[in-house]
Amino acid sequence: MKANKTRRNDYLAFKRKIFIKVLILFLVSVLFIMLLSSILRGRFGNWIVDFLQNEFNLSDYDAMTIHRYVFRNNIDKFILVLGGIFTLIILRVTINGVTKYFDEISKGMDDLMQGSNNEIELSSEMNFMETKLNMFKHILEKRERDAKQAEQRKNDLVVYLAHDIKTPLTSVIGYLDLMAEVPDMPIEQRAKYIDITLEKANRLERLINEFFEITRYNLQNIELDKMDFNLSYMLLQMADEFYPMLSDKKQKVEVNAENNIMLCGDPDKLARVFNNVFKNAIAYGDKNSKIIIDVYKQPQETIITFKNYGKRIPPQKLDSIFEKFYRLDESRGTDTGNAGLGLAIAKEIITLHEGEIYAESNDDYTIFYIKLPGIINK
């Protein structure tokens, strides 16, 4: 109701201008017909008679007769025809005045599509339309800037990853060549080289996976396949699956959740969300620290939190970390960083579930909050 009232107020000046134009047209037409009738019924008849007498040498009787049968008896028809012609002329002028507004809007839309740097300007009574067109212009400009920034970030990441792939690949090839050239290499030294080669190969796999992550994000169209699933079991299983990553940094994980908390959602997509947030917590958590996962049941929603102890995320970057291709660590090294898509994908999936994801951070720890609507008690 409020939106309709606002829209009526926006159009008020425009409707008033159109009404005034139509009213003027009506009054001018009425005045013209009255004036025409007065002229035709007054001295105009005497002028016609004098004209016939002088130009055609007619007698007074003949001139009066012609005037009576040709003009006076058809005076109403003359008034109607001449009044109609005049009204059409005035109507055409009025229509041209109205179409001027459409011409202004059309020009404004052309400027909008062409990406003009100038503000769109319309007539004063079209302020409501001018405001909306300029608002659309600013929105499109922002989207274009964001798209260019995202594309630039993606291109930079591809360059960085392509560069970083060379290092572990060169190491893998180098150590394999050494072992091939020295078949009788001591067992201890061979085992050492194998460990280094395996570490570099795992590093190479992570970098290649980041390439796939970038491609998959650009091509995918996320669709949900909702069903009931056990949230508690999913989080416990995830904690077990990430044991190798936790062991590398000597971290521990603690999952605090009631047994058999059931939710309705897309379990595969939500598992991806939890995995991405958990990997982020591991990557940016301190060594020998603990990651705590808590689940809180609310009347209308379920809240899952991931808490890690580590470096503080600056307040101005808390929202940016959910943008695609954004990396908190801007260095080229990707030991702790990634393609900058994990949290962006997580936010998109949570938004599709009509939920919310955000982060809070201080000097001691960082907490990610995931809020999902609904809960199924079993």
QUIUR-V861702 format. One record per residue. RES is the residue in one letter. SS is DSSP state (a for helix, b for strand, c for the rest). OMEGA is omega in whole degrees, -180 to 180 (999 if undefined). Layout:
# QUIUR-V861702
<<RES,SS,OMEGA> <RES,SS,OMEGA>>
This chain:
# QUIUR-V861702
<<M,c,-180> <K,a,180> <A,a,179> <N,a,179> <K,a,178> <T,a,-180> <R,a,178> <R,a,178> <N,a,179> <D,a,-176> <Y,a,-172> <L,a,-178> <A,a,180> <F,a,179> <K,a,179> <R,a,180> <K,a,179> <I,a,-180> <F,a,180> <I,a,179> <K,a,180> <V,a,179> <L,a,178> <I,a,177> <L,a,-179> <F,a,-178> <L,a,179> <V,a,179> <S,a,179> <V,a,180> <L,a,180> <F,a,180> <I,a,179> <M,a,179> <L,a,179> <L,a,179> <S,a,180> <S,a,-179> <I,a,-177> <L,a,-178> <R,a,-178> <G,c,-174> <R,c,-179> <F,a,179> <G,a,179> <N,a,180> <W,a,179> <I,a,-179> <V,a,180> <D,a,-179> <F,a,-179> <L,a,-179> <Q,a,-175> <N,a,-174> <E,a,-175> <F,a,178> <N,c,178> <L,c,176> <S,c,180> <D,a,-179> <Y,a,-178> <D,a,179> <A,a,179> <M,a,-178> <T,a,179> <I,a,179> <H,a,-177> <R,a,-175> <Y,a,-176> <V,a,-173> <F,a,-172> <R,a,-179> <N,a,-179> <N,a,-175> <I,a,180> <D,a,179> <K,a,177> <F,a,-180> <I,a,-179> <L,a,-178> <V,a,-179> <L,a,177> <G,a,178> <G,a,179> <I,a,-180> <F,a,180> <T,a,178> <L,a,178> <I,a,179> <I,a,180> <L,a,179> <R,a,178> <V,a,-180> <T,a,179> <I,a,177> <N,a,178> <G,a,179> <V,a,-178> <T,a,176> <K,a,180> <Y,a,179> <F,a,177> <D,a,179> <E,a,179> <I,a,179> <S,a,178> <K,a,178> <G,a,179> <M,a,175> <D,a,178> <D,a,-180> <L,a,-178> <M,a,-179> <Q,a,178> <G,c,179> <S,c,180> <N,c,-178> <N,c,175> <E,c,179> <I,c,-179> <E,c,178> <L,c,178> <S,c,-175> <S,a,-180> <E,a,177> <M,a,-179> <N,a,-179> <F,a,179> <M,a,178> <E,a,179> <T,a,-178> <K,a,180> <L,a,178> <N,a,176> <M,a,176> <F,a,-179> <K,a,-179> <H,a,178> <I,a,179> <L,a,179> <E,a,179> <K,a,180> <R,a,179> <E,a,178> <R,a,-180> <D,a,-180> <A,a,179> <K,a,179> <Q,a,179> <A,a,179> <E,a,179> <Q,a,178> <R,a,180> <K,a,180> <N,a,178> <D,a,-180> <L,a,179> <V,a,179> <V,a,-180> <Y,a,-178> <L,a,179> <A,a,178> <H,a,-176> <D,a,180> <I,a,-177> <K,a,-175> <T,a,179> <P,a,179> <L,a,177> <T,a,180> <S,a,180> <V,a,-179> <I,a,-178> <G,a,-179> <Y,a,176> <L,a,177> <D,a,180> <L,a,-180> <M,a,178> <A,a,-178> <E,a,-178> <V,c,-177> <P,c,-179> <D,c,179> <M,c,178> <P,c,-176> <I,a,-178> <E,a,-180> <Q,a,178> <R,a,179> <A,a,178> <K,a,-180> <Y,a,179> <I,a,178> <D,a,-180> <I,a,-180> <T,a,179> <L,a,179> <E,a,180> <K,a,178> <A,a,176> <N,a,177> <R,a,178> <L,a,179> <E,a,179> <R,a,179> <L,a,178> <I,a,178> <N,a,178> <E,a,174> <F,a,179> <F,a,180> <E,a,179> <I,a,-179> <T,a,-178> <R,a,-180> <Y,a,-178> <N,a,-174> <L,a,-171> <Q,c,171> <N,c,-171> <I,c,175> <E,c,-176> <L,c,174> <D,c,-171> <K,c,174> <M,b,176> <D,b,178> <F,b,-177> <N,b,-178> <L,a,-178> <S,a,-180> <Y,a,-179> <M,a,-178> <L,a,178> <L,a,178> <Q,a,179> <M,a,179> <A,a,178> <D,a,-177> <E,a,-178> <F,c,-179> <Y,a,180> <P,a,179> <M,a,179> <L,a,-178> <S,a,-180> <D,a,-179> <K,c,-180> <K,c,178> <Q,c,176> <K,b,179> <V,b,178> <E,b,-180> <V,b,179> <N,b,-179> <A,c,175> <E,c,178> <N,c,171> <N,c,171> <I,c,-175> <M,b,176> <L,b,174> <C,b,-180> <G,b,177> <D,c,-174> <P,a,-179> <D,a,-179> <K,a,-179> <L,a,175> <A,a,177> <R,a,177> <V,a,-177> <F,a,178> <N,a,-179> <N,a,180> <V,a,-180> <F,a,178> <K,a,178> <N,a,179> <A,a,178> <I,a,-176> <A,a,-175> <Y,a,175> <G,b,179> <D,c,173> <K,c,-180> <N,c,179> <S,c,-178> <K,b,173> <I,b,-175> <I,b,177> <I,b,180> <D,b,177> <V,b,180> <Y,b,177> <K,b,176> <Q,c,-179> <P,c,-175> <Q,c,-177> <E,b,175> <T,b,-178> <I,b,176> <I,b,-180> <T,b,175> <F,b,-176> <K,b,175> <N,b,-180> <Y,b,-178> <G,b,-176> <K,c,-179> <R,c,173> <I,c,-180> <P,c,-178> <P,a,-177> <Q,a,-179> <K,a,-176> <L,c,178> <D,c,-176> <S,a,-177> <I,a,178> <F,a,177> <E,c,-179> <K,c,180> <F,c,177> <Y,c,177> <R,c,179> <L,c,176> <D,c,-175> <E,c,179> <S,c,-178> <R,c,180> <G,c,-177> <T,c,178> <D,c,177> <T,c,-180> <G,c,178> <N,c,-177> <A,c,179> <G,c,-179> <L,c,-174> <G,a,-178> <L,a,177> <A,a,178> <I,a,179> <A,a,-180> <K,a,-180> <E,a,-179> <I,a,179> <I,a,178> <T,a,177> <L,a,176> <H,c,-178> <E,c,178> <G,c,-176> <E,b,175> <I,b,179> <Y,b,-176> <A,b,172> <E,b,-176> <S,b,173> <N,c,-175> <D,c,-176> <D,c,-173> <Y,b,176> <T,b,179> <I,b,172> <F,b,179> <Y,b,174> <I,b,-180> <K,b,180> <L,b,-178> <P,b,172> <G,c,176> <I,c,-180> <I,b,-180> <N,c,179> <K,c,999>>
